[in-house]
Amino acid sequence: MRSEMRTLAHIITISILLLTSCGVKSNGSNEVEEQKAVSSTAVKSSPLDAADFAGKLDELLTLEMAVKVSGFDALKAIKEHGNKASAVFGGEKKPPRECSYLWENGRIRAVTAGGNTINALYKDKVGIKSVSNTTLERFKRNYGVLTDEQKAAASKKLEEGASKNQAEQGKSDTEKKVAEVGKDMIKNLQGEEIAGVGDAATWYANSSELKVFYSGLTFTLVADISEDKILNRQKAIELAKSIIEEKLQ
């Protein structure tokens, strides 16, 4: 069983790496764009240091900002400011990596488990996470918009990688399902490049997340306040601009 779990973990890791390694090649002008953006950043300010925000994500995204962008009641907000990964794996306590403001507004979402689908309560969320330092080149490589051709190529590589782990006839049904999940992840990855937000930004409608790069700093904003993905997108962009203007300049 442990051997099988290691194999499954390896397959999932392959799919994640493929998703983050195929985003730049489709545009031959990326290098020129990156050089221009880096030059622009160097002129307007020195790179920001993610360490300055360690344990202070609630100062980078305040309750007031979350209330303004969502329109929800500040008194009913549930604040979560912690490090979920650190809590799960134990060990030395680490500074918060995410800060979220949640509201129980009676929102319902269908959840399928064990072949059964139920309507479960779902909290509205405005949050920030994964604040770190990176370069524009790396940001575009990790969060660049994939073409259909690149998705097909990544799926093919995923199949090849899974096959190397174990011969096809020896694969368990679980391993095959995980490989299919990896391919679905690639197929459904629908990033949208957002102009005019920081130095670069990519919106992911499926998760209501906006990845932002500004002056050497990258962070992820979550604006999941309705089933309307267009509204969520608009609010995430609005929030990103507020954070940059009010907290990072």
N, C-alpha and C positions, 0 to 999 in steps of 0.2 A: 504493500500500500504506500509506504514512504517513497519507494522508487517511482511509483506512478504519479504521486503528488509532485515530486521533483520534476518529472517530465512535463506535467501540466504547467507548472510554474515557468519552465523554460519556454514552452510554447507561447504563453501569455507575454513573457518578456520579449520574445522575438517580435510579436505583433506590435507591442508598444514601441520598440526600437525602429521598426519599419515605418510606423506612423511619423516618427520624428526625424527620419533620415531622407525623406523623399520630397521635401517641400520646396527646395530652392532651384532645382535643375530646370524647371519649366520655363524660366524667364532669363534669357541671356543678359538682360540689362541689370540684373540684381546687384552685381559687383559695383557698377557705376552708381546705382541708387544708394547703396550702402555707404560708399565713400562720401557722397554728397551729404547724406544724413549725418554721418559721423562728424564731418567738417562743420555742419550747421550746429550740432550739439556742442562741439568744442568752443564755438564762438559764443553761444548764448550762456553757457554755464559749465562749471566743472562737473564731472560725473558724480552722481549721488551715491551714497554708501548705504547699502541695505542694513548694515550693522546699526546705523543710527535709529532704525525703526524696530529693532529687536525688542519684543515685549511691549511695544507701543502701537500695535496696529489699531487699537481703539482711539488713538490720537490721529492716525492717518485717515481712518474712516470713523467719524464720530456718530453718535446717535442722532444728533441734529441733522447731519448730512443724509443719513439713511431715511429719516422721517421726511425731509424735504423732497427727496427723490421718489419716495413711495407714496406719500400722502397719508400714511397710517398714523395712528395715535401713539405718541411717544410713551405714554403711561402703560400701554399694553405690550410694549416691546420686550422680547426675551433676548438677553444678550449672552452670546457664547464667545468667549475669548480664551482660546487655549491651543493645545497641540495634541490633536487626536492621535496622530501616529505615535508620539511619545507615550501617550496614555495606554495605547494598545500593546506596544512592545515592551513597556516598562523601562527599567534602567534609570539613568540620571534624568531628572526633570529638565525639560528644555523650554525656552521661551515660546510663547504662543506663535503659531504659524498661520492662524486664521482668526478672523473676527467677524461674527455674523450677528445680525439683528433679525429676530424671527417674530412673526405674528400669527396667531391662530384666528384666522378670519373665516373659518368654515369652508375653506377650499377643499374640494374632493378630487382624488386622482385614482384611476383604476390600477390595481396592483394584482399581478398574476403570480401565484405560487402553487406548486404542486398540481398544476392543471386547473386550478380554480381562480377565478377573477372576482375580486371584491373591491368595493369603493371605500377607500381609506382617507382619513383626514390628512391634509397636506399643508405644512406651514409655508407661508410666504417668507421670502428671504432676501435680504440685502447684505452682501458680505465682501470681504477682501481676504485673499490668501496668497501663499507662495511668493512672498516678496523677497527678491534676491537680485544679485548683480549678474549681468550678462552683457553680451555685445549685440549689436544690431544683426550681424551676420548669423550668430547663433540663434537669436530670436526668430529670424525668418526661416532658419532651417527647422526649428522646432515647431513653429506655428504658421509656416507658409501654407498657402491654399493649394491643395493637391488637385491636379487635373484628373479626369477620368482615366487617362492612360497611366498616370502614376499610381492610382489606386489599384488598377489591374496588375501592374508590375509588382506592387507591394504584396498583393494577395498571392501572386505566383511564388514570390520569394518565401512567403509564410508557409505555403504548402511544401516547398522544397526543404525548408528548415525543419518542419515537423517530420518529414519523411526520413531525414538523417538521424533523428532520435531513435527511431524504431522502424523496422520493416512494416509495410502497410498491413500485411496479414497478421502482424502481432499487435497491432494497436487495439486498445480497448475502446469501447463505445464512448466512454467519457472523454478520452483523448481526442477522438474524432469530433465530438461536440465542441470541445474547447477550441479546436482548430477552426471550426465553422464560426464560432463566436468571434475569433480574431479577424476572420475575413469580413464578417458583418460590421465589425468596428471600423475597418478600413473603408468599406463601401459606404457607410453612413456618416463618415467624417465629413461634415459640411461646414468648413470654415469660410468666413467672408471677410475680405480685407476691408478695413474701415479707414478711410482717409480723414485727415484733420484731427486725429486723436493722438497726442504725444508724437513720438517719432515713428511709431508703427503700432498697429493694433489689429487684432483678428477676433471676430465674433463667432461663437459657436451656439447656434440656435437650439440644438438638441439639449444642451446643458445650461442654457441661459448664462453663458460665461463670456466675458470679454478679456482677452489677453492683451496687456498693454506694455509697451516699451517706451521709456522716457529717460533720457540723459543717463544711460548706463543702468537704469533700474527697470526690472520687470515685475509685474504683479497681475493677479487675476481678480477681476470683479465679478460678483454674482448678483444678477438682478432678476430674481425669479419671483415676481409679484403677481403674475396672472398667467392664464393660458394663452394670452395674446403674445406671440413671440416678437411681433413688430414693436409692441409697447415695451417689452422687456429690453429689446435692443436699444430703443430710444433712451430709456432710463439708464442703462449701463453706460452709454456714451455720455450722457449728461453728467453722471456721477464721476466718470473718468476725468472729464474736463474740470470739474469742480475740485477734485483732489489735486490735479496738477497745478491749477491756478492758485489754490488756497494753501496747499501744504508743501509743494515741491519746488516752487519758484522763489 
